[in-house]
């Protein structure tokens, strides 16, 4: 398929700036992929479609304050540094994106904080925008991490809002976030509340947690018309032996595996056996899913409404069918559904 096929007009006012007051009371569009039928519900109604033995697979990654504002040495030019991943605790090394990157060279020192309390040195230029920074901090690691994160802000995408509000530190985090490492929240998971989890227990609906440290690749523009030539950024994924066993047991018993978000779908489809079971893994995935694609693991897909020409929209279209999903987006716009990580949700069955 071609990139331009996933373009549509998305007015700025359709992008949600804040989540709904209660996590599980956003709108839920239900798309039946076999018939194209559409229903309009609330998210808390999602359990009406599932029963005993069905298994919701959720991403328990935890977002950290990844965006930093600093200055370059000598020129004091303003810079924005986006932390991507920690490379070495002992050496205080981080893989980052620097903006603007044009005049940042190896050996440059960057200063952060009102009193320049945090200093980093550029030690490698890996791409046109990517860098490796060594933070020059002599204290214990825990003290360094606390001081570093105190200077960062919640990495809400700039197309949602230019700067986060104080409450975004909680809102842009799932209630089950546990393993730190994401620079963006797995948006479909944001709708789950403790009350909804309790109602799932009453219906004997199971849940399994895997970890996919969501990066910036999902939001990066696709710049090729031929989608087969697009290369996704890698994300670390961890599926424990216990998690793999639960998911495989669900499939063998004939129950539904419900993938909560694009990161979960990507991880579940990364390493599948010829008998359609997943293997436990601690690895990196750059899997890019777009139509046509034959899925092996998920029986249902929960997702938010995404931007035009985004890789997440392509993943949903691969599962629900291109015509079905694009029509569902048209219906969502006509019915004032909200888009983006703070927006409404869609269940594809």
C-alpha positions as CSV (number, residue, x, y, z in Angstrom):
1,X,0.0,0.0,0.0
2,X,1.0,3.6,-0.4
3,X,1.5,6.3,2.2
4,X,-1.0,8.7,0.6
5,X,-3.8,6.2,1.1
6,X,-3.6,6.8,4.8
7,X,-4.1,10.6,4.5
8,X,-7.2,12.3,5.8
9,X,-8.2,15.8,7.0
10,X,-7.8,16.0,10.8
11,X,-8.8,19.4,12.2
12,X,-6.6,20.6,15.1
13,X,-9.6,20.9,17.4
14,X,-10.2,17.1,17.2
15,X,-6.9,16.4,19.0
16,X,-7.6,16.0,22.7
17,X,-5.5,18.3,25.0
18,X,-6.7,16.6,28.2
19,X,-8.0,13.1,29.0
20,X,-11.5,12.5,30.1
21,X,-12.1,13.1,33.9
22,X,-12.5,9.4,34.5
23,X,-10.1,7.1,32.5
24,X,-12.7,4.5,31.5
25,X,-15.4,6.9,30.5
26,X,-14.1,8.1,27.1
27,X,-15.9,7.1,24.0
28,X,-15.4,3.7,22.5
29,X,-16.0,3.0,18.8
30,X,-16.5,-0.8,18.3
31,X,-15.6,-2.0,14.8
32,X,-16.6,-5.5,13.7
33,X,-14.1,-6.2,11.0
34,X,-16.0,-9.1,9.4
35,X,-19.1,-7.0,8.7
36,X,-17.9,-3.4,9.0
37,X,-20.6,-2.8,11.6
38,X,-19.9,0.1,14.0
39,X,-21.2,0.6,17.5
40,X,-20.8,3.6,19.8
41,X,-20.1,2.8,23.5
42,X,-18.1,4.0,26.5
43,X,-14.7,2.4,27.2
44,X,-15.9,0.8,30.5
45,X,-18.3,-1.2,28.3
46,X,-15.4,-3.1,26.7
47,X,-15.8,-6.1,28.9
48,X,-19.3,-6.7,27.5
49,X,-17.5,-8.2,24.4
50,X,-15.4,-10.6,26.4
51,X,-15.8,-13.4,28.9
52,X,-14.2,-16.1,31.0
53,X,-10.7,-17.1,29.9
54,X,-10.2,-14.2,27.5
55,X,-6.9,-12.4,28.1
56,X,-6.1,-8.7,27.9
57,X,-2.4,-8.2,27.1
58,X,-1.1,-4.8,28.4
59,X,2.1,-2.9,28.2
60,X,3.5,-2.1,31.6
61,X,6.2,0.3,30.5
62,X,6.7,3.4,32.5
63,X,7.2,6.9,31.0
64,X,10.1,9.0,32.3
65,X,10.5,12.8,32.0
66,X,12.5,12.7,28.8
67,X,12.4,16.3,27.5
68,X,15.1,18.7,28.7
69,X,15.8,22.4,27.9
70,X,19.4,23.5,28.0
71,X,22.1,25.6,26.6
72,X,25.2,25.0,24.5
73,X,28.6,26.0,26.0
74,X,30.1,29.4,24.9
75,X,27.3,30.4,22.6
76,X,24.6,29.7,25.2
77,X,22.3,28.8,22.3
78,X,19.0,27.2,23.4
79,X,18.7,23.5,22.8
80,X,16.2,20.8,23.5
81,X,17.5,17.3,24.4
82,X,15.2,14.3,24.2
83,X,16.4,11.3,26.2
84,X,15.8,8.1,24.3
85,X,17.4,5.3,26.3
86,X,20.1,4.8,29.0
87,X,23.2,3.1,27.6
88,X,25.4,2.8,30.7
89,X,24.5,3.4,34.4
90,X,28.2,3.4,35.4
91,X,29.3,5.9,32.8
92,X,26.1,8.0,32.8
93,X,25.7,7.5,29.1
94,X,22.4,8.2,27.3
95,X,21.2,8.0,23.7
96,X,19.5,11.3,22.9
97,X,18.0,13.5,20.2
98,X,19.3,17.1,20.1
99,X,17.3,19.9,18.5
100,X,18.7,21.9,16.7
101,X,21.4,19.4,15.9
102,X,23.2,21.2,13.2
103,X,25.9,22.8,15.3
104,X,26.3,20.2,18.0
105,X,29.7,18.5,17.8
106,X,31.6,15.8,19.6
107,X,33.2,17.4,22.7
108,X,30.6,20.1,23.1
109,X,29.3,20.6,26.7
110,X,25.6,21.1,27.3
111,X,24.2,22.7,30.4
112,X,20.8,22.1,32.1
113,X,19.0,23.7,35.0
114,X,18.7,27.3,36.1
115,X,22.1,27.2,37.7
116,X,23.7,24.9,35.1
117,X,23.5,22.2,37.8
118,X,23.7,19.4,35.2
119,X,26.4,19.2,32.6
120,X,26.7,16.7,29.7
121,X,29.4,16.2,27.1
122,X,28.7,15.0,23.6
123,X,30.8,11.9,22.9
124,X,29.3,10.5,19.7
125,X,27.3,11.6,16.7
126,X,25.4,8.5,15.5
127,X,23.0,10.1,13.0
128,X,22.1,13.5,11.7
129,X,20.0,14.1,14.9
130,X,21.1,11.4,17.3
131,X,23.8,11.8,19.9
132,X,25.4,10.0,22.8
133,X,25.8,12.2,25.9
134,X,27.9,11.5,29.0
135,X,26.5,13.3,32.0
136,X,29.3,14.6,34.2
137,X,28.0,13.8,37.7
138,X,30.2,12.4,40.4
139,X,27.6,11.4,43.0
140,X,25.9,8.0,43.5
141,X,23.7,6.7,40.7
142,X,20.4,7.1,42.5
143,X,21.2,10.7,43.4
144,X,22.2,11.4,39.7
145,X,19.0,9.8,38.4
146,X,16.8,11.9,40.8
147,X,18.7,15.1,39.9
148,X,18.4,14.4,36.2
149,X,14.7,13.6,36.1
150,X,13.9,16.6,38.3
151,X,15.1,18.8,35.4
152,X,13.0,17.0,32.7
153,X,9.4,17.3,31.7
154,X,6.7,14.8,30.8
155,X,7.2,14.1,27.0
156,X,3.7,14.9,25.8
157,X,3.9,15.1,22.0
158,X,4.2,18.7,20.9
159,X,1.2,18.3,18.5
160,X,-0.9,17.6,21.6
161,X,0.3,20.5,23.6
162,X,3.5,22.6,23.6
163,X,4.3,22.2,27.3
164,X,2.9,19.7,29.8
165,X,0.7,20.7,32.7
166,X,1.6,19.5,36.2
167,X,-1.1,16.8,36.1
168,X,0.3,15.3,33.0
169,X,2.9,13.5,35.0
170,X,0.1,11.3,36.3
171,X,-2.3,11.5,33.3
172,X,0.3,10.4,30.8
173,X,1.0,7.2,32.7
174,X,-1.0,4.0,32.9
175,X,-2.1,2.9,36.3
176,X,-0.1,-0.3,35.9
177,X,3.1,1.3,34.7
178,X,6.0,-0.5,36.3
179,X,9.1,-0.8,34.2
180,X,10.8,2.5,33.4
181,X,12.0,3.1,29.9
182,X,9.3,4.7,27.6
183,X,9.4,8.2,26.1
184,X,5.7,8.0,25.3
185,X,2.7,6.4,27.0
186,X,1.0,3.3,25.5
187,X,-2.1,5.3,24.9
188,X,-4.6,2.5,24.7
189,X,-3.6,1.5,28.2
190,X,-4.4,4.9,29.6
191,X,-8.2,4.1,29.6
192,X,-8.0,1.3,32.2
193,X,-9.0,2.1,35.7
194,X,-8.8,0.1,38.9
195,X,-12.6,-0.2,38.8
196,X,-12.5,-1.6,35.3
197,X,-9.8,-4.1,36.4
198,X,-12.1,-5.2,39.3
199,X,-15.0,-5.7,36.9
200,X,-12.7,-7.8,34.7
201,X,-12.0,-10.0,37.7
202,X,-15.7,-10.5,38.3
203,X,-16.1,-11.8,34.7
204,X,-13.0,-14.0,35.0
205,X,-11.3,-12.0,32.2
206,X,-7.6,-12.5,32.6
207,X,-4.8,-10.0,32.0
208,X,-1.1,-10.4,31.1
209,X,1.6,-7.8,31.2
210,X,4.5,-7.5,28.8
211,X,7.0,-4.6,28.5
212,X,7.6,-2.6,25.3
213,X,9.6,0.6,25.9
214,X,7.8,2.9,23.4
215,X,10.1,5.2,21.5
216,X,9.6,8.1,19.1
217,X,9.5,5.9,16.0
218,X,5.7,5.6,16.1
219,X,5.4,9.4,15.8
220,X,8.1,9.9,13.2
221,X,6.9,10.9,9.8
222,X,6.9,8.2,7.1
223,X,8.8,9.8,4.2
224,X,8.5,7.2,1.5
225,X,5.4,6.6,-0.6
226,X,6.1,2.8,-0.9
227,X,5.5,1.5,2.7
228,X,7.6,-1.5,2.1
229,X,10.7,0.8,2.1
230,X,9.9,2.4,5.5
231,X,12.2,1.3,8.4
232,X,10.8,1.5,11.9
233,X,13.0,2.5,14.9
234,X,13.8,-0.3,17.3
235,X,12.1,-0.7,20.6
236,X,13.1,-3.0,23.5
237,X,10.5,-5.6,24.2
238,X,10.3,-8.1,27.1
239,X,8.0,-11.0,27.2
240,X,8.7,-13.2,30.2
241,X,8.3,-17.0,30.0
242,X,5.3,-16.7,32.4
243,X,3.6,-14.1,30.1
244,X,4.3,-16.2,27.0
245,X,2.9,-19.3,28.7
246,X,-0.3,-17.5,29.7
247,X,-0.9,-16.0,26.2
248,X,-0.2,-19.4,24.5
249,X,-2.5,-21.2,26.9
250,X,-5.3,-18.7,26.0
251,X,-4.9,-19.4,22.3
252,X,-4.8,-23.2,22.9
253,X,-8.0,-23.0,24.9
254,X,-9.8,-21.2,22.2
255,X,-10.2,-18.0,24.1
256,X,-9.5,-14.4,22.8
257,X,-6.2,-12.6,23.1
258,X,-6.9,-8.9,23.3
259,X,-4.0,-6.7,22.4
260,X,-4.1,-3.3,24.1
261,X,-2.3,-0.9,21.8
262,X,0.0,-0.9,18.8
263,X,3.1,-1.7,20.9
264,X,1.6,-4.8,22.2
265,X,0.5,-6.0,18.7
266,X,4.0,-5.3,17.5
267,X,5.6,-7.3,20.3
268,X,3.1,-10.2,20.0
269,X,3.9,-10.5,16.2
270,X,7.6,-10.2,16.4
271,X,8.6,-13.8,17.2
272,X,5.9,-16.3,16.4
273,X,6.4,-20.1,15.9
274,X,5.0,-22.0,13.0
275,X,2.2,-23.2,15.3
276,X,1.2,-19.6,16.1
277,X,2.6,-19.4,19.6
278,X,4.9,-16.7,20.9
279,X,8.3,-17.2,22.4
280,X,9.6,-15.5,25.5
281,X,12.0,-12.8,24.6
282,X,14.1,-9.9,25.8
283,X,15.1,-8.3,22.6
284,X,14.7,-5.3,20.2
285,X,12.0,-5.1,17.6
286,X,11.7,-3.0,14.5
287,X,8.7,-4.8,13.1
288,X,6.5,-2.6,10.9
289,X,2.9,-3.8,10.4
290,X,0.9,-2.5,7.5
291,X,-1.8,-3.9,5.1
292,X,-1.9,-6.6,3.9
293,X,-0.7,-8.6,6.9
294,X,-1.8,-12.0,8.4
295,X,-1.9,-11.9,12.2
296,X,-1.0,-14.9,14.3
297,X,-1.7,-13.9,17.9
298,X,-4.3,-11.2,18.6
299,X,-8.0,-11.8,18.2
300,X,-9.0,-8.2,19.1
301,X,-7.2,-4.9,19.0
302,X,-7.8,-1.9,21.3
303,X,-6.3,1.4,20.1
304,X,-6.7,5.2,20.1
305,X,-7.4,7.3,17.1
306,X,-4.2,8.2,15.4
307,X,-2.8,10.9,13.1
308,X,-3.0,10.8,9.3
309,X,-0.2,8.7,7.6
310,X,1.0,7.4,11.0
311,X,2.4,3.9,11.4
312,X,-0.1,3.2,14.2
313,X,-3.0,3.8,11.9
314,X,-1.4,1.5,9.4
315,X,-1.1,-1.2,12.0
316,X,-4.8,-0.9,12.9
317,X,-5.8,-0.9,9.2
318,X,-3.8,-4.2,8.8
319,X,-5.9,-5.8,11.5
320,X,-9.4,-4.3,10.8
321,X,-9.1,-4.0,7.1
322,X,-8.2,-0.8,5.2
323,X,-11.6,0.2,4.0
324,X,-13.3,-0.7,7.4
325,X,-10.8,1.3,9.4
326,X,-10.7,4.4,7.2
327,X,-14.5,4.4,7.2
328,X,-14.4,4.1,11.0
329,X,-12.2,7.1,11.2
330,X,-14.6,9.1,9.0
331,X,-17.5,8.1,11.3
332,X,-15.4,9.0,14.3
333,X,-14.7,12.5,12.9
334,X,-18.4,13.0,12.2
335,X,-19.3,11.9,15.7
336,X,-16.8,14.2,17.5
337,X,-14.4,11.5,18.7
338,X,-11.2,12.9,20.1
339,X,-7.8,11.9,18.6
340,X,-4.4,11.4,20.0
341,X,-3.0,9.8,23.2
342,X,-5.6,11.7,25.4
343,X,-8.4,10.9,23.0
344,X,-11.0,8.3,22.6
345,X,-10.6,4.6,21.9
346,X,-11.5,2.0,19.3
347,X,-12.1,-1.7,19.7
348,X,-11.6,-3.9,16.6
349,X,-13.2,-7.3,16.8
